[in-house]
Amino acid sequence: MKIFQWYFLFANLAGISELAAKTKFDWELQHFYSSYAVQLDHELDCFVPSDAKLIEEYWQNNRTAIKNVLGDIGPTLKTLEEAKHWRNSPKYENADHLIAAATNNAPAFKKKLSDVVNKMPGTRVSFGPNNEHAIKSKRSINYKLDRLRNADIEDPVAKISDVLRGTIVVESPSQMISAVQELKKEFPDSVVFTNKFGDGGMSLNGYVGVHADIHYQNGDDFMMAEVQIHFSEIADGSLQSAKEYSHVIYKKMRGLSCRQAPAEICVKGRLAQMTLFLFGMDKMTRKNNISQTVIKSTGQSSYSSMDIIATEVKKRCEAVVNLLTAIMQNIALKLSS
């Protein structure tokens, strides 16, 4: 283990923090996988546990433990009736109009979220990796609009709610509760919450978090916006997070569905995603000493611990090569300048 600790330190000193962060995240994730019977799915290029019931039970235990600490989070759509009638301004008719509106509203919206986190030491605001995703892409907007139309939703442009979005990253349940309270102060009578740790049954892919839907007003302009509140172990604003790794699997599932029975792809992919969110919840509950029952596999792994080690050694060797290459490129750049 000390070898990898020195590696992380060396990478950071060399100014290549992203590579060090990815290596550290991958190593911790593989260590978590080693407690369960996993197999490498070559089509999805991810580890899929063979015992779905085991993963689902442990996921449920973690989610329930976090739900109990968070308590009730509101208001919700059920307790704030007027929120059911919130809409984007009627003048928006397509994805281009929504993007233009989000671009216009983004600076003030970002300032409000920054004001919120500045009141809570230890938290931070993120707009996706490299802070480049405060506004949903046109492709994603059109994809979502098509889904709404296929579900026979009237006027989907008025009802799409996350073209303008941001994330508040917290380290503990108490900070998550504080974030909810501060959002209510910043957007009085204009925000409702969905607690995905506690509302409804088990999600198909294991996704967890707290979402705030905001009826954002800027003059006579109204726009629906979304703020997600996540533990850093779930989503920290970087690509090296459970949420982002899960999104990669989601995109692979969409790409492969035309080549194989979609049901089979979905079952494997969603179980892999659930394991990632379980990994994040497990890290957070341990860090904050939240009591929950630890469940580990008692069966034989169809992908042995030696296979996992071999896979990791290969990844580490590739990472070292990438690290040394980057260092040499930096040196060459400095010498030439």
N, C-alpha and C positions, 0 to 999 in steps of 0.2 A: 504493500500500500504506500510505503514511503516513496517508492520510485515515482508513483503517479502524483503524489503531493509535490515532489520536486519538479515534475513536469509542468503542473499547473502554475507553480511559482515562476518557472523559467519562461513559460509562454506569456505570462502577464508582464514580466520584466521586459520581454522583447517587444511589448506593445501590441501583442496579438491576442487580446482578451477574448474576442469572439471564439477563436479556436479553442482556447483554454476552457471557456464556459461550456462549449459543446462537448468537449472531452469529459469534463466533470459530470455533466448531466447524463451523458451516455453511460458512463461507468456506474453511477448511482442507480440508473434505471435497470441495467443488466444485473446488478447486485440484487435488486428487488425481484427481478424475474427468476433468479436462481432459487427462490423459495417456493416456486410453483412449477407444476408440470407444464412446460411450454414446448411449442414446436415452431420452427421457422417456416412461415408461409412464403414460398418463393414468388408467388404472383403478387401478393401485397407487399412483399419485402418487409415484413414485420413479424414479431413474435406473437403467437396466438395460444393462449392457455388451452389445454385439452379438457380441463374440468370447468365448464361454464358455471355450474351450480356453486362451486367453491368461490369463484370470483364474485358472482352476484351476491352471495351471502356476506362476504367480507366488505364489498362495496356498500351494501345496505347498512351494515353495522357502523361503518365510518360516517355515512351520510346521516344516520339517525343520531349519532353522538354529536355531530356538528349542529344539527337541527335543534337538539335539546339545549345546547349552549346559546345559540342565537335567539331562541324564543320566537315570539310573533314579530313578523316584519310587515309593516303596512304604511300607508293604505294600499289596498289591492284593487283590482278591477271589481271585486265583489263588494268592497266597502265604500268605494267612491264611484257611484253610478254615472256621474257626468263624464268620467274618463272613457266610457264606452262610445261616446260621441266625438271624441277628439279626432281631428283630421288634419292633413296637410292643406294648405290654402288651395281653394278651387282653381286658382290660376295655373297651377302646375298640372300639365297634361301628359308628360312623358319623362323618361329617364334624364334627358338633357335638362329639362326644367328643374328637376329635383337636384341634380348636381350643381346647377347654377345657384339655386337657393342655398344649398349646403355650403358652397364656397363663400357666399355672401355672409352667412351666419357663423361660419367656423371660427373666426378670430374672437368674437365675443363669447361664444360657447366655450372655447378653450380657456379663456380668461376666467370664466365662472368655475370651471372644474379645477383650475389651478388655485383659485381662492379657497375652494373646498378643502383640498389636500393640505394647503398651507396652515389650516387650522388643526391638522392632525399629524403631529410629528411621527415620522417612521412610515408614512404612506407616500404614494406618488401617483401621478397621472400618466397614462400611456395612451398613445394613439396607434398602437400596433408596432411591429418591428420597425425600428428607425423612425418611429412617429410619422409614418407615411400613409396611415389608413384611417384618418379621421372622417374621410368621405368614402362611401362605398363606391366601388368601380361600376362603370356603366354596364359591363358584362354581368356582374353580380345582380345589379338592380333589375335588368331585363330578365334574368333567370328567375328571380323572385317574383316579378310581376307575372311571368308566365305561369308559375305555380299557383299564384292567387287566382288568375283567370281560369285555370284548369279546375280549381276548387269552386268555381262559380261565385267568386267574391266580386260584388259590384264595386265599381270605381276603385280598382286596386292602387292606382297612383295616389289617391287620397289617403289610403290606409297603410301604405308601406311605412315602417316606423324606425328604420335604422340606417337611413342614408347618411345622417350625421350622427357620429358615435364616438365614444371614448371609453376608457377603462380606468377604474381606480384600483390600484394594487395595494393590498393590505397584508399584514403579517400575522394577524390574530383575529379571533371572533369578536373581541371587544372593539378592535379597529373597524371591523365590518359593520358593527352596530352603529358606531360613531359616524361612519360614512353615510349610512342611511339617514341618520338624524340631520347631518349637515346638508344633504341633498334636499331634504324637506324644507330646511330653512332657506336655501338658495333658490328653490323653485316652489314657493308656497302654493298649495292647491293645484299644482301643475305636474305632479309626479305620482306614479303608482309603481309598486314593486311586485316582482315575481321571485319568490324564494325557491330556487331549484334544489335546495337541500331539503325542503319540506313540503312543497306543494305538489300534489298528485302522486302517482306511483313511480315505479322505476323507469327512468328514461332508457330508450333503446340503446344508446351509445354511452350511457353513464355520465353524461354532461352534468356539471354542477356549477353553481354560482348564484349570485343575486343580480337580477336585472332591474333597472329603473327605466320606465318609459316616461318621457318628458314631453309635454305639450309646450314646445319652446316658442316664445313670442318675441319678435323683434319689430317694434312699431306695430303696423297693421299686418305684419307677415307672421303666419303660423306654420310651424314645421314640427313634425314628430322627430324626436331624437332618442337615442338609447345610450345609457351608461351601464356598463357591466362592472360589478364589484367582484374581484377575484383575490383569493389568497395567492401569494407569490409562488407557492408550490404548484399552483394550477396554471397561472398565466402571469408572467412577470414583465411582459412587454417585449421579450426577445423571442427569437426563433427556437431557443432551447427551453421549451416548456411543454407540459403535458397537453395543453390546449392546441399549441401549434403542431406538435407531432400528431395529434389526433386529426387535425385538419388535413395533414398530408395523406393520412390513411383514407380520409373521406374523399379526397380528390382521386386517389388511386381506385377506390371503389367505383366511382362514377366512370372512370376511364376503362375499367375492366368489365363492366356490366354487360357490354355488348359481345364479349367473347366467351362468357361463361354464364351459367344460370344465375341471375341476379340474386336470388334468395341465398344461394351458397356464399356468394361474395359478401352479402350484407351480414349474414350470421357471423362469419369469421372477422370481418372488419369491425363490426360493432363490439364484439367481444374484445378485440385488440384495443379499441378506443376506451372501453370501460376500464380495462386494466391500466391504461395510462392515467385516467382520472382517479382511479383507486390509488395508484402510486403517489399522486399529488396529495390526496387527502391523508394518506398514511403518513407522509412526511410532515404535514401540517399538524396533525393530531399528536404525533410524537413530540414535535418541537414545543407545542403548547401544553403538553402533559394532559391531554384530553383522554379520559378513560374510554376505551373501547376494546372489544374482544379481538385478539389477533388470531387469524385463522391461516394455517399454512397447509400445503399439500402433504398428504401422507402416502401418495401413490408414486409410481415411477414416472419420471419425466420422459416423454417421447423425444425430447431434445435434451440430451444429458448436460450436466454441469461442465464436463470437459469440452463439449461442443460449444457451450456458451463462452468458456474461457478461450477456446481457439478462435471463435469469432471476434472476441474482444482483442486478443493479441494482434489479429490481422488489422482491426480498426486502429489500434494504438500505433502499429508500425506505419500505417498510412498517415496517421495524424502527425507522427514524428517527421516523416518525410515532408509533409506539407508545411510543418513548422520550420524546418531547416531551409526549405525552399523560400519561404516568406522572409526569413531572416537574411538570406543571401540577397534577395531582391531589394530589401531595405538598405543593406550595406551598399549594393551597387548603385542604388538611387542616390544615396548620400555622397558617394565618391564622385558621381558624375555631375552633382550640382555645385 
